[in-house]
Structures are given as C-alpha cells and as structure tokens.
Amino acid sequence: MAILPRIGTQDVAAMPVLQSLSTFTRHAPAKLNWYLRVLARRADGFHELETVMVRLRELGDTLRCRLDPSGAVSLTIVSATPQTLSEQAIPATESNLVIRAARALQQQTGTSLGVQFTLIKRVPAAAGMGGGSSDAAAALEILNRLWNLELSRATLLSIAADLGSDVPFFLAETPLVLCTGRGEILTPIPGSFPIWVVVARPKTGLSTPAVFRNCRPEPERASAENLVSACESRSITAVAQALHNTLQSPAVALNPEIGRMQRLFERERVVAHQMTGSGSAYFGVCTSKRHACCVAARLRAQGVPWVEITSTQA
Ligand code: C5P
C-alpha cells in the first residue's frame, strides 16, 4: 500500500470539486459530534438518537472517480497517514461503503456504466469521525453526475440512509445538522462558524455496535436545544458548555485508551473536550489555530499515535 506525504491543511481546504469529462475528485470531510444523546433502544436493533454533527474543514479523505464504460466497479485505497490503516485495515472489497454506494446506484437506475475509484484515506477507521460514511456520500454525489443519473436529492438521501445512519448527514445542505431517528432525519442548523479543534485517536478503535450495545439510554436528559442555541449564538464557550455524548462512558469501559485520552485532554487548557460518535477519536475545543497547534504538539510528544488539528466548516 502506497503512503503519501501529509497534505497541508490549506491544500485540503482549498480543494475544489475537480472535474474533467470522465473524472471527478471530491473532498470527503470527516465529522465530529458536538452532542449525542441516545434516547431509546428500538425494535429494529438501532437506537433512537438526537445528535448534532458538524463537518470538518481541513480533515477528510479525497475520492477520485474515473468513468469505466465496461460497467466494472473497482477501488484502490491509498493511505495518507500510516497510522490510519495500520491497526484496522480498510477493505477495498465489495463491503467498502464506496463500492456499496456504486452498486446501490447501479441497481436503482440500471445504468451499464462503471467506475474506478481511488480513495486517499486520511480519516482513521473505527474513530467515530464518519470517514466511511463521508466517502459513501461523496461517491453518491459524484456518480450522480459522472453517470448523468439526474437522481433527486430526496432519492440520494434515501439511498444514503440505506447505506448507513450517518451517510445522509454528509449530503446535508449545511455543515451543522441536528440528526434524529437513527441519525438519518436531518434538521439543518444555519450559521455554523469555524471552531478550531484538536482530534486524537488512540491506537485501537471501537466497534460501533459494541458501544451502542453497552450504552444506557438517557430519555430524561436535557435535549440538544442548548447546543443548538449555543451554535446560533456563535459562542465557543457556550458550545463547549453544551457538549455531551451518551456513548462516551460505555466506550471508556470498553477501551481504556479513551480514558487516557480524557486524562490527557484534562491536563490541557482546552475550552472543553469529548469523544466523538462511538469513538475512539477524542477532541478538544481550542480558542484559535495557534492554540490547537500547541495542544497537538504536546499530545504528540506524549505518544498519542494520531493527532490532527482542523476547524469546523462554516
Ligand atoms: O447505520 P450503521 O450501519 O452505521 O450502524 C452500524 C451499527 O451501529 C448498527 O448495526 C447498530 O448496531 C449501531 N447503531 C445503533 N443505533 C443507531 C446507529 C447505529 O444502534 N442510531
């Protein structure tokens, strides 16, 4: 597997949707959960959620799609950070969400066209950062154009929800969204603003189903309303005060390395810190890019295997 040099944050932020007649390239951003409350277990095996997710500006994968008129679908994965794939390999097989997205579109439309995907991975797997979901959403959007399918947004969203609970969020019109149901019902939150964060992932990841199985739903807890108003007020402190994640405590119980992340961030002067999604990545809210750089440098010096800084999308 080829290892690419690290890509500068500005390079990614400025990356446009590049396209030629037969090739499209798109940035597939990672996400963080500012707020995640599990309300109840459902009969279908999923959990009823209330979560506020935000897309990240600099941190994400890159998906390149080249038209393959033969109808074949293929995927090559290139890792931009060695740690990303070392512990849990991301399969370049039919089970990969990018290939599943292409197959779903082929089935839905009957197109005879195919695609050669190249996926440059920067977002670690099993991290709660939506890497695979974002790749799938990018594939749906690109293939809709590359194959001239002209599917409506509603159809793409419905296919996205079948692929995974987090996939529709990456197709939302705003980068900040209140997601309910199992995560697929979107309520856009206007007025997102850039907040600098440090994101760190311990050596081992976590299985999403295992974390959900071990969580205790919090039907009585205060809703996401505070967090939503904090975002609308554009106050970093107010956002930080409203952070919450029901899944953090079962995740810490399953993976003690997350407890270590928590202790490391406690020692830093970050505005607030929390695990994202079902983990195992953990983030600290910073006051500026400079602040984020300093925190990241200290975490790296303490041996945290994967540390990145990024801002949230506005
Ligand atoms: O939807 P997705 O395929 O990403 O979900 C992966 C797993 O995470 C599910 O099979 C389920 O075990 C768990 N999950 C859940 N409740 C949700 C979302 C995911 O229990 N709302």
Boltz pocket constraint, residues with backbone or C-beta under 6 A from the ligand:
constraints:
  - pocket:
      binder: B
      contacts: [[A, 45], [A, 46], [A, 47], [A, 48], [A, 49], [A, 161], [A, 163], [A, 164], [A, 165], [A, 166], [A, 181], [A, 182], [A, 183], [A, 208], [A, 209], [A, 210], [A, 212]]
      max_distance: 6.0
